[in-house]
Amino acid sequence: MTDRPAGVRVRGDKIPRTYTEGAWPHDAVPQADAPPPVHYSLTLARALDSLCARRGFSHRALSLSAGLAPNAVGRIVRGELYPDLATLARLEVIAQEPLYPQALYQTLRPPRPDAG
């Protein structure tokens, strides 16, 4: 038995892009039932892709400069994985700007418990 509302998954969510429609990251729109981490991943993917474009970095170059696997940023931008906190910290330190979506939780509705 858990105290978790129905439909809220802690582990085992599918990759972020499976919960969206449109091309990742800039044209993707989360489905109504997308779990909250999808919204965070999409916002982070957009921030990373924009950062690379502004500074003239490839996704690979940003990954390597942050001490990550060469394909890490590309996989985040394509919605293929949920980045962990260590990855986010490395990216923000190398970028010297915030990337984590602040206060995004305020725009998301908490899951509703099952009525039955």
C-alpha positions as CSV (number, residue, x, y, z in Angstrom):
1,M,0.0,0.0,0.0
2,T,1.3,3.5,-0.8
3,D,0.2,7.0,-0.1
4,R,0.9,8.0,-3.7
5,P,-2.1,9.2,-5.7
6,A,-3.2,6.9,-8.5
7,G,-1.4,7.5,-11.8
8,V,1.7,9.0,-10.1
9,R,4.8,7.0,-11.0
10,V,8.0,7.4,-9.1
11,R,10.1,5.1,-11.2
12,G,9.4,3.5,-14.5
13,D,8.1,6.4,-16.5
14,K,8.7,6.1,-20.2
15,I,11.2,8.4,-21.8
16,P,10.0,12.0,-21.9
17,R,9.3,12.4,-25.6
18,T,6.8,9.5,-25.5
19,Y,4.5,11.7,-23.5
20,T,4.5,14.6,-26.0
21,E,3.4,15.4,-29.5
22,G,5.6,17.4,-31.9
23,A,9.3,17.6,-32.5
24,W,11.5,17.9,-29.4
25,P,12.3,20.2,-27.9
26,H,10.9,23.4,-29.3
27,D,7.7,22.1,-30.9
28,A,6.8,19.4,-28.4
29,V,3.6,19.7,-26.4
30,P,3.1,17.5,-23.3
31,Q,0.0,15.3,-23.3
32,A,-2.6,16.1,-20.7
33,D,-1.6,13.0,-18.6
34,A,2.2,13.5,-18.9
35,P,3.9,13.1,-15.5
36,P,5.5,16.2,-14.0
37,P,9.1,15.1,-14.9
38,V,8.2,15.4,-18.6
39,H,7.5,19.1,-18.2
40,Y,10.8,19.6,-16.4
41,S,12.7,17.6,-19.0
42,L,11.1,19.5,-21.9
43,T,11.9,22.9,-20.3
44,L,15.5,21.8,-19.6
45,A,15.9,20.4,-23.2
46,R,14.8,23.8,-24.6
47,A,17.2,25.7,-22.3
48,L,20.1,23.5,-23.3
49,D,19.4,23.7,-27.0
50,S,19.0,27.4,-26.8
51,L,22.2,27.7,-24.8
52,C,24.1,25.7,-27.5
53,A,22.7,27.9,-30.3
54,R,23.5,31.2,-28.5
55,R,27.0,30.2,-27.7
56,G,27.8,28.2,-30.9
57,F,28.3,24.9,-29.0
58,S,27.4,21.5,-30.4
59,H,25.6,19.3,-27.9
60,R,28.6,17.1,-27.9
61,A,31.0,20.0,-27.0
62,L,28.8,21.0,-24.1
63,S,28.6,17.5,-22.8
64,L,32.3,17.0,-23.0
65,S,33.1,20.4,-21.4
66,A,30.8,19.5,-18.5
67,G,32.5,16.2,-18.0
68,L,29.6,14.1,-19.3
69,A,29.3,11.3,-21.8
70,P,29.6,12.8,-25.3
71,N,25.9,12.1,-26.1
72,A,24.4,13.3,-22.8
73,V,23.2,16.8,-23.9
74,G,21.9,15.4,-27.2
75,R,19.9,12.7,-25.4
76,I,18.4,15.3,-23.1
77,V,17.5,17.7,-25.9
78,R,15.9,14.8,-27.9
79,G,13.8,13.8,-24.9
80,E,15.5,10.4,-24.5
81,L,16.3,10.5,-20.8
82,Y,15.6,12.2,-17.5
83,P,18.8,13.9,-16.4
84,D,19.9,13.4,-12.8
85,L,20.8,16.2,-10.4
86,A,24.6,15.6,-10.9
87,T,24.2,16.1,-14.6
88,L,22.2,19.3,-14.1
89,A,24.8,20.6,-11.7
90,R,27.6,20.0,-14.1
91,L,25.7,21.7,-16.9
92,E,24.8,24.8,-14.9
93,V,28.4,25.2,-13.6
94,I,29.9,25.0,-17.1
95,A,27.2,27.2,-18.5
96,Q,27.4,29.7,-15.6
97,E,23.7,30.3,-15.9
98,P,20.5,28.7,-14.5
99,L,19.1,25.8,-16.6
100,Y,16.7,24.2,-14.1
101,P,13.1,25.3,-14.6
102,Q,12.4,27.4,-11.5
103,A,8.8,27.5,-10.2
104,L,7.5,25.2,-13.0
105,Y,5.6,23.3,-10.3
106,Q,3.3,26.3,-10.0
107,T,2.0,25.8,-13.5
108,L,1.3,22.0,-13.1
109,R,-1.7,20.6,-11.4
110,P,-1.2,18.0,-8.7
111,P,-2.4,14.5,-9.6
112,R,-5.9,13.8,-8.4
113,P,-6.4,10.7,-6.2
114,D,-8.6,7.9,-7.6
115,A,-12.3,8.6,-6.7
116,G,-13.0,4.9,-6.4
